[in-house]
Amino acid sequence: MQTQIKEWGNSQGIRLPKEVLKSAGITLNEVLDVTISNGVITLAKTFRHKTLEERASEFDGKLMLDGEYD
């Protein structure tokens, strides 16, 4: 796939098709890490720890103790 760098206000931007974002699991307004190495620009999802509320909502009420497995 190819894309172009375009003027976007006083900046430059690259448009990515919706299908590309979907396949990468990236949503609108998501913060990405940008790295540049040997002339290659890489965009990657920023790792985000889950909040306590998110973790609590996933809890099924069972504790896994050492040596116990389902």
C-alpha positions as CSV (number, residue, x, y, z in Angstrom):
1,M,0.0,0.0,0.0
2,Q,1.1,3.5,-0.7
3,T,0.0,6.9,0.7
4,Q,1.0,10.5,0.4
5,I,2.1,13.2,2.9
6,K,-0.3,16.1,2.6
7,E,-0.6,19.6,4.0
8,W,-2.9,19.6,7.0
9,G,-3.3,23.1,8.3
10,N,0.2,24.3,9.3
11,S,1.4,20.7,9.6
12,Q,1.7,17.6,7.4
13,G,-0.3,14.4,7.7
14,I,-0.7,10.9,6.4
15,R,-4.2,9.5,5.9
16,L,-4.6,5.8,6.6
17,P,-7.6,3.9,5.3
18,K,-10.2,2.7,7.9
19,E,-9.4,-0.9,7.0
20,V,-5.7,-0.4,7.9
21,L,-6.6,1.0,11.3
22,K,-9.1,-1.7,11.9
23,S,-6.6,-4.5,11.1
24,A,-4.1,-2.9,13.4
25,G,-6.6,-2.5,16.2
26,I,-6.2,1.3,16.2
27,T,-9.1,3.6,16.9
28,L,-9.6,7.3,16.2
29,N,-7.8,9.7,18.6
30,E,-5.6,6.8,19.9
31,V,-2.1,7.8,21.0
32,L,0.6,6.1,19.0
33,D,4.4,5.7,19.6
34,V,6.4,7.0,16.7
35,T,10.0,5.6,16.1
36,I,12.4,6.4,13.3
37,S,15.2,4.1,12.4
38,N,17.3,4.1,9.2
39,G,14.7,6.2,7.4
40,V,11.8,4.0,8.4
41,I,8.9,5.6,10.4
42,T,7.1,3.1,12.6
43,L,3.7,3.7,14.3
44,A,2.8,1.4,17.2
45,K,0.0,1.3,19.7
46,T,1.0,2.7,23.1
47,F,1.0,0.2,25.9
48,R,-1.6,1.2,28.5
49,H,-2.1,-0.4,31.8
50,K,-5.7,-1.3,32.6
51,T,-7.3,0.8,35.4
52,L,-8.4,-0.7,38.6
53,E,-12.0,-0.3,37.5
54,E,-11.3,-2.1,34.2
55,R,-9.6,-5.0,36.0
56,A,-12.4,-5.2,38.6
57,S,-15.0,-5.4,35.9
58,E,-13.2,-8.4,34.4
59,F,-12.9,-10.3,37.8
60,D,-15.1,-13.4,37.9
61,G,-14.9,-13.8,41.6
62,K,-12.5,-16.8,41.6
63,L,-9.0,-16.5,42.9
64,M,-6.3,-18.7,41.3
65,L,-3.9,-19.9,44.0
66,D,-0.5,-21.3,43.3
67,G,-0.8,-24.9,42.2
68,E,-4.5,-24.7,41.4
69,Y,-5.6,-24.8,37.8
70,D,-8.9,-25.1,36.0
